[in-house]
Structures are given as structure tokens and as C-alpha cells.
């Protein structure tokens, strides 16, 4: 979405145009969820932070003077909502219930493949959790889809723009080193999609309200 589209969406949204508002929701909701997950909120608190951010935009639609920076404005606002949630002491980590595999009538080959995949994923997430908290937060934020700008990541994480690229490189190199030490192959390391990483157990659920 280019700057002209953003300006049109903001103006039309202020006038009550639901199509324009929907385009803003579609464009920036993944970024807001990435920011919320980077702050390691519970599912409920992350959803509230995203909802609160959209509410703040509704309240300020007529005051946005730089449409091209609305993504950074939203990221900053979401970060403030997340910090407020943390100050309220609502930082319970979700506990994922173990999935029950129903073997009745199941294809044993598919069950075996599923179990192997889960074992692989558990090893990969253990390696990912070996990264520092700043690295985990940055990599998850960068995996938002559509990809956020460095300005938006900076606003969402409170991180200088100039340090994002070098830090990303260091984090990825460290991740690769940890994977090698854990005996994880390059194929396994590259086989996990960005969607899987964004929804890893430590990141919290990606499901929630988006409008």
C-alpha cells in the first residue's frame, strides 16, 4: 500500500468508509500482533493491546498529519498498550494443552510423520529460546506479514533504526550456531515457515480479534 493509498484510507475512514477502514486493518494488524507477541503478552492481553491500538487510531483519525508514518504511529501506540498491560501485572504465559493423537482408524504413517515433525519442532523451539530476549523479539517482529519497515519495527520495539540490521545479522548467526551445536541440520533449520515461527508456543497464539 503506497503513501497515496494510506492518505486516502485515513481520510475515508474518518468519514466512516468501512472499505477504507478494512484496508487499514488488513495492512497493519499483522504488525500490531507482532509487536504484542514481541512483548510476550498472554493471548487475552495481546488481543486487548491490538484492539486498544485500533481504538486510539479511531480517536485520532483526524489528527494524523503524516499518512506515510501511520504504521510507525500504530506500532508506537501498540507498544504503549503492551507496556501498560505489563504494568498491570497481566503477564501470564499461556499453557498449551498437549494434543491428543487419535489412533483410531488413522494412517500410522501419517501419525509417525506428525510425531517426528513435533519432535523436530520442539528441538527447534528449544534452540530459538536459547537466543536472548531482544533477539527473539526482533526476529518475531521482522516476520510480520506484510513485512514491516524498519521504522515500524523501531517504533514497536523502541529500538534505534540503525541497529536493527546489524542486530538481525548477529541474532541469525547466533541462531545458526546454536542449531549446529544442538545437532540440527540446515534443512531442519530452514524447513520451518515464518508462520510457524510467529505462532510458536513461546510467542502465544496468533488468533484473536482484529477489528
C-alpha positions as a Markdown table, in Angstrom:
| # | Residue | x | y | z |
|---|---|---|---|---|
| 1 | Unk | 0.0 | 0.0 | 0.0 |
| 2 | Unk | 1.7 | 3.3 | -1.1 |
| 3 | Unk | 1.5 | 6.7 | 0.7 |
| 4 | Unk | -1.4 | 7.9 | -1.5 |
| 5 | Unk | -3.4 | 4.8 | -0.5 |
| 6 | Unk | -2.7 | 5.4 | 3.1 |
| 7 | Unk | -3.8 | 9.1 | 2.9 |
| 8 | Unk | -7.0 | 8.0 | 1.1 |
| 9 | Unk | -7.7 | 5.3 | 3.7 |
| 10 | Unk | -7.2 | 7.7 | 6.6 |
| 11 | Unk | -9.4 | 10.4 | 5.1 |
| 12 | Unk | -12.1 | 8.0 | 4.1 |
| 13 | Unk | -12.0 | 6.1 | 7.4 |
| 14 | Unk | -12.5 | 9.4 | 9.2 |
| 15 | Unk | -15.7 | 9.8 | 7.1 |
| 16 | Unk | -16.9 | 6.4 | 8.1 |
| 17 | Unk | -15.9 | 4.4 | 5.0 |
| 18 | Unk | -15.8 | 0.8 | 6.0 |
| 19 | Unk | -13.8 | -0.3 | 3.0 |
| 20 | Unk | -11.0 | 2.1 | 3.7 |
| 21 | Unk | -11.0 | 1.1 | 7.4 |
| 22 | Unk | -10.9 | -2.5 | 6.3 |
| 23 | Unk | -7.8 | -1.9 | 4.2 |
| 24 | Unk | -6.0 | -0.3 | 7.2 |
| 25 | Unk | -7.0 | -3.3 | 9.3 |
| 26 | Unk | -5.7 | -5.8 | 6.7 |
| 27 | Unk | -2.4 | -3.9 | 6.2 |
| 28 | Unk | -1.4 | -3.2 | 9.8 |
| 29 | Unk | -3.0 | -5.9 | 12.0 |
| 30 | Unk | -0.1 | -8.4 | 11.4 |
| 31 | Unk | 2.4 | -5.7 | 12.5 |
| 32 | Unk | 0.4 | -5.0 | 15.7 |
| 33 | Unk | 0.2 | -8.7 | 16.6 |
| 34 | Unk | 4.0 | -9.0 | 16.0 |
| 35 | Unk | 4.6 | -6.1 | 18.4 |
| 36 | Unk | 2.2 | -7.6 | 21.0 |
| 37 | Unk | 3.9 | -11.0 | 20.7 |
| 38 | Unk | 7.3 | -9.5 | 21.0 |
| 39 | Unk | 6.3 | -8.2 | 24.4 |
| 40 | Unk | 5.3 | -11.8 | 25.4 |
| 41 | Unk | 1.7 | -10.9 | 26.5 |
| 42 | Unk | -0.9 | -13.6 | 27.1 |
| 43 | Unk | -3.4 | -14.2 | 24.3 |
| 44 | Unk | -6.0 | -12.1 | 26.0 |
| 45 | Unk | -3.7 | -9.2 | 26.8 |
| 46 | Unk | -2.2 | -9.2 | 23.3 |
| 47 | Unk | -5.7 | -9.1 | 21.8 |
| 48 | Unk | -6.6 | -6.2 | 24.1 |
| 49 | Unk | -3.5 | -4.3 | 23.1 |
| 50 | Unk | -4.3 | -4.7 | 19.4 |
| 51 | Unk | -7.9 | -3.6 | 20.0 |
| 52 | Unk | -6.8 | -0.7 | 22.1 |
| 53 | Unk | -4.4 | 0.4 | 19.4 |
| 54 | Unk | -7.2 | 0.5 | 16.8 |
| 55 | Unk | -9.4 | 2.4 | 19.2 |
| 56 | Unk | -6.7 | 5.0 | 19.6 |
| 57 | Unk | -6.5 | 5.4 | 15.9 |
| 58 | Unk | -10.2 | 5.8 | 15.6 |
| 59 | Unk | -9.9 | 8.6 | 18.2 |
| 60 | Unk | -7.1 | 10.3 | 16.3 |
| 61 | Unk | -8.1 | 9.8 | 12.7 |
| 62 | Unk | -8.5 | 13.5 | 12.1 |
| 63 | Unk | -5.1 | 14.3 | 13.7 |
| 64 | Unk | -2.8 | 12.1 | 11.6 |
| 65 | Unk | -0.7 | 14.6 | 9.6 |
| 66 | Unk | 1.8 | 12.3 | 8.1 |
| 67 | Unk | -0.1 | 9.4 | 6.4 |
| 68 | Unk | 3.1 | 7.7 | 5.4 |
| 69 | Unk | 4.1 | 7.3 | 9.0 |
| 70 | Unk | 0.8 | 5.8 | 10.3 |
| 71 | Unk | 2.4 | 2.4 | 10.5 |
| 72 | Unk | 5.1 | 3.7 | 12.9 |
| 73 | Unk | 2.3 | 5.6 | 14.8 |
| 74 | Unk | 0.4 | 2.4 | 15.2 |
| 75 | Unk | 3.5 | 0.4 | 16.3 |
| 76 | Unk | 4.3 | 3.1 | 18.9 |
| 77 | Unk | 0.8 | 3.1 | 20.2 |
| 78 | Unk | 0.7 | -0.7 | 20.4 |
| 79 | Unk | 4.0 | -0.7 | 22.3 |
| 80 | Unk | 2.5 | 1.7 | 24.8 |
| 81 | Unk | -0.6 | -0.5 | 25.2 |
| 82 | Unk | 1.6 | -3.6 | 25.7 |
| 83 | Unk | 3.7 | -1.8 | 28.4 |
| 84 | Unk | 0.5 | -0.7 | 30.1 |
| 85 | Unk | -0.7 | -4.3 | 30.2 |
| 86 | Unk | 2.7 | -5.5 | 31.6 |
| 87 | Unk | 2.5 | -2.8 | 34.3 |
| 88 | Unk | -0.9 | -4.1 | 35.3 |
| 89 | Unk | 0.7 | -7.4 | 36.0 |
| 90 | Unk | -1.2 | -9.3 | 33.4 |
| 91 | Unk | 1.8 | -11.3 | 32.1 |
| 92 | Unk | 0.5 | -14.9 | 32.4 |
| 93 | Unk | 2.1 | -17.1 | 29.8 |
| 94 | Unk | -0.4 | -19.4 | 28.0 |
| 95 | Unk | 0.0 | -23.1 | 28.7 |
| 96 | Unk | -0.6 | -25.1 | 25.6 |
| 97 | Unk | -2.5 | -28.3 | 26.3 |
| 98 | Unk | -0.9 | -31.5 | 24.9 |
| 99 | Unk | -2.6 | -32.5 | 21.7 |
| 100 | Unk | -4.2 | -36.0 | 21.8 |
| 101 | Unk | -3.4 | -38.1 | 18.8 |
| 102 | Unk | -6.4 | -40.3 | 17.9 |
| 103 | Unk | -5.0 | -43.6 | 16.5 |
| 104 | Unk | -8.4 | -45.0 | 15.8 |
| 105 | Unk | -8.6 | -45.5 | 12.0 |
| 106 | Unk | -5.6 | -43.3 | 11.5 |
| 107 | Unk | -2.9 | -43.8 | 8.9 |
| 108 | Unk | 0.0 | -44.9 | 11.0 |
| 109 | Unk | 2.5 | -43.4 | 8.5 |
| 110 | Unk | 0.9 | -40.0 | 8.9 |
| 111 | Unk | 0.8 | -40.3 | 12.7 |
| 112 | Unk | 4.5 | -41.2 | 12.7 |
| 113 | Unk | 5.3 | -38.3 | 10.4 |
| 114 | Unk | 3.3 | -36.0 | 12.7 |
| 115 | Unk | 5.2 | -37.2 | 15.8 |
| 116 | Unk | 8.5 | -36.7 | 14.0 |
| 117 | Unk | 7.6 | -33.2 | 13.0 |
| 118 | Unk | 6.5 | -32.4 | 16.5 |
| 119 | Unk | 9.8 | -33.7 | 17.9 |
| 120 | Unk | 11.7 | -31.6 | 15.3 |
| 121 | Unk | 9.7 | -28.5 | 16.1 |
| 122 | Unk | 10.3 | -29.0 | 19.9 |
| 123 | Unk | 14.1 | -29.1 | 19.2 |
| 124 | Unk | 13.9 | -26.0 | 17.0 |
| 125 | Unk | 12.0 | -24.0 | 19.5 |
| 126 | Unk | 14.4 | -25.0 | 22.3 |
| 127 | Unk | 17.2 | -23.6 | 20.1 |
| 128 | Unk | 15.2 | -20.4 | 19.4 |
| 129 | Unk | 14.5 | -19.9 | 23.1 |
| 130 | Unk | 18.3 | -20.1 | 23.6 |
| 131 | Unk | 18.5 | -16.7 | 22.0 |
| 132 | Unk | 18.5 | -13.5 | 24.1 |
| 133 | Unk | 15.1 | -11.9 | 24.7 |
| 134 | Unk | 16.0 | -8.9 | 22.4 |
| 135 | Unk | 16.8 | -11.3 | 19.6 |
| 136 | Unk | 13.6 | -13.3 | 19.9 |
| 137 | Unk | 11.6 | -10.1 | 20.0 |
| 138 | Unk | 13.3 | -8.6 | 16.9 |
| 139 | Unk | 13.1 | -11.7 | 14.8 |
| 140 | Unk | 9.4 | -12.2 | 15.6 |
| 141 | Unk | 8.7 | -8.6 | 14.7 |
| 142 | Unk | 10.5 | -8.8 | 11.4 |
| 143 | Unk | 8.5 | -11.9 | 10.4 |
| 144 | Unk | 5.2 | -10.0 | 10.4 |
| 145 | Unk | 3.3 | -10.3 | 7.1 |
| 146 | Unk | 3.4 | -8.0 | 5.2 |
| 147 | Unk | 6.9 | -7.2 | 6.2 |
| 148 | Unk | 7.1 | -4.1 | 8.4 |
| 149 | Unk | 9.5 | -1.2 | 7.6 |
| 150 | Unk | 12.5 | -0.7 | 9.9 |
| 151 | Unk | 10.8 | 2.5 | 11.1 |
| 152 | Unk | 7.7 | 0.5 | 12.2 |
| 153 | Unk | 9.9 | -2.2 | 13.9 |
| 154 | Unk | 11.8 | 0.6 | 15.6 |
| 155 | Unk | 8.6 | 2.2 | 16.9 |
| 156 | Unk | 7.1 | -1.1 | 18.0 |
| 157 | Unk | 10.2 | -2.3 | 19.9 |
| 158 | Unk | 11.7 | 1.0 | 21.0 |
| 159 | Unk | 14.9 | 0.2 | 19.1 |
| 160 | Unk | 17.1 | 2.6 | 17.1 |
| 161 | Unk | 16.6 | 2.1 | 13.3 |
| 162 | Unk | 20.3 | 2.0 | 12.7 |
| 163 | Unk | 20.8 | -1.0 | 15.0 |
| 164 | Unk | 18.1 | -3.2 | 13.5 |
| 165 | Unk | 20.0 | -4.6 | 10.5 |
| 166 | Unk | 23.3 | -5.4 | 12.4 |
| 167 | Unk | 21.4 | -6.8 | 15.3 |
| 168 | Unk | 19.3 | -9.0 | 13.0 |
| 169 | Unk | 22.5 | -10.3 | 11.4 |
| 170 | Unk | 24.1 | -11.1 | 14.8 |
| 171 | Unk | 20.9 | -12.8 | 16.0 |
| 172 | Unk | 20.6 | -15.0 | 12.9 |
| 173 | Unk | 24.3 | -16.0 | 13.2 |
| 174 | Unk | 23.8 | -16.9 | 16.9 |
| 175 | Unk | 20.7 | -18.9 | 16.0 |
| 176 | Unk | 22.7 | -20.9 | 13.4 |
| 177 | Unk | 25.5 | -21.5 | 15.9 |
| 178 | Unk | 23.0 | -22.8 | 18.5 |
| 179 | Unk | 21.4 | -25.0 | 15.9 |
| 180 | Unk | 24.7 | -26.6 | 14.9 |
| 181 | Unk | 25.7 | -27.2 | 18.5 |
| 182 | Unk | 22.3 | -28.9 | 19.0 |
| 183 | Unk | 22.9 | -31.2 | 16.1 |
| 184 | Unk | 20.1 | -29.6 | 13.9 |
| 185 | Unk | 20.7 | -29.8 | 10.2 |
| 186 | Unk | 20.5 | -26.8 | 7.9 |
| 187 | Unk | 17.5 | -28.5 | 6.2 |
| 188 | Unk | 15.6 | -28.7 | 9.5 |
| 189 | Unk | 16.5 | -25.1 | 10.4 |
| 190 | Unk | 15.2 | -23.8 | 7.1 |
| 191 | Unk | 12.1 | -26.1 | 7.0 |
| 192 | Unk | 10.1 | -24.0 | 9.4 |
| 193 | Unk | 8.0 | -21.3 | 7.8 |
| 194 | Unk | 7.7 | -17.8 | 9.1 |
| 195 | Unk | 4.0 | -18.5 | 10.1 |
| 196 | Unk | 5.2 | -21.4 | 12.3 |
| 197 | Unk | 7.8 | -19.1 | 14.0 |
| 198 | Unk | 5.2 | -16.4 | 14.6 |
| 199 | Unk | 2.9 | -18.9 | 16.2 |
| 200 | Unk | 5.5 | -20.8 | 18.3 |
| 201 | Unk | 4.5 | -21.8 | 21.8 |
| 202 | Unk | 6.6 | -19.0 | 23.4 |
| 203 | Unk | 5.1 | -16.4 | 21.1 |
| 204 | Unk | 1.5 | -17.0 | 22.1 |
| 205 | Unk | -1.5 | -17.6 | 19.9 |
| 206 | Unk | -1.9 | -15.7 | 16.7 |
| 207 | Unk | -5.7 | -16.0 | 16.9 |
| 208 | Unk | -7.7 | -13.0 | 18.2 |
| 209 | Unk | -9.9 | -10.2 | 17.3 |
| 210 | Unk | -8.6 | -8.0 | 14.5 |
| 211 | Unk | -11.1 | -5.2 | 14.3 |
